[in-house]
Amino acid sequence: MNSEDPGTTLAQRIESLRRATAPEGGRPLSDAEVATAIADAGGKVNGNTLYRLRTGMTRNPTMETLMALARWGGVTPGFFFPGAADDPVRYREIEAALERPDVRRLALRLADMAPDKVAALERLLEAP
């Protein structure tokens, strides 16, 4: 699993999110630190549960646990399912971009355009 690939298992995706949320140049938070951060945000997950999920010892978390992890990591709960989302860093960048009303309006318009028109716009944007 590389930094672009969040993996296919729940354990890999949790670990990928933990690494993606590490401070730049810093170490990822420990399971206990993540549990504390989740608790500070009003969620409830203990460090042992996180460890067991992150290492694959437990594979069936509760919805409450997934929701708390998603809120903490800035992703949707769907991120934890294979194929539902890409790299968590990229996912958060996209989410931040879509917070801009102008970007959101353009994205919605692009979604309804024919593929050839989208390709033409892409070529226009990439022109020197």
Buried (B, 14 or more C-beta within 10 A) or exposed (E): EEEEEBBEBBBBBBBBBBBBBEEEEEEBBEBEBBBEBBBEEEBEBBBEBBBBBBEEEBEEBEEEBBBBBBBBBBBBBEBBEEEBBEBBBBBBEEEEEEEEEEEEEEEEEEEEEEEEEBEEBEEEEEEE
